[in-house]
Amino acid sequence: MSGTYDGKSLKPGGGGRFAELKDKLAHRPGVTNPAGLAAAIGRRINGAEQMAKWSKAGEHRAEEHGK
């Protein structure tokens, strides 16, 4: 199964679990913003502060790899 989470870590904060959830939600009827819904679920489970830390770390990794 190919998705946007290929090559991303499935450890917490690695981005893989978020991308995988986003892909699953995209196929559900009525979901217009799967990334926003995945983020809301993540904030509910992990807390807003932790999600912000992971987001900042992901942005930093993207800058390092030129994405």
KAGI-V474801 format. One line per field, one symbol per residue. ss: DSSP state (~ for helix, > for strand, _ for the rest). psi: psi as a letter, one per 40 degrees, with the letter a starting at -180 (. if undefined). burial: b if it has 9 or more other C-alpha atoms within 8 Angstrom, else e. A space follows every 10 residues. Layout:
BEGIN
ss->???
psi->???
burial->???
END
This chain:
BEGIN
ss->________>_ ____>~~~~~ ~~~~~~____ ___~~~~~~~ ~~~~~~_~~~ ~~~~~~~~~~ ~~~~___
psi->hhaeeheihe iheeeddddd ddddddeihe hdgddddddd dddddeiddd dddddddddd ddddef.
burial->eeeebeeebb eebbbbbbbb bbbebbeeee beebeebbbe ebbeeebeeb beebbebbee ebeeeee
END
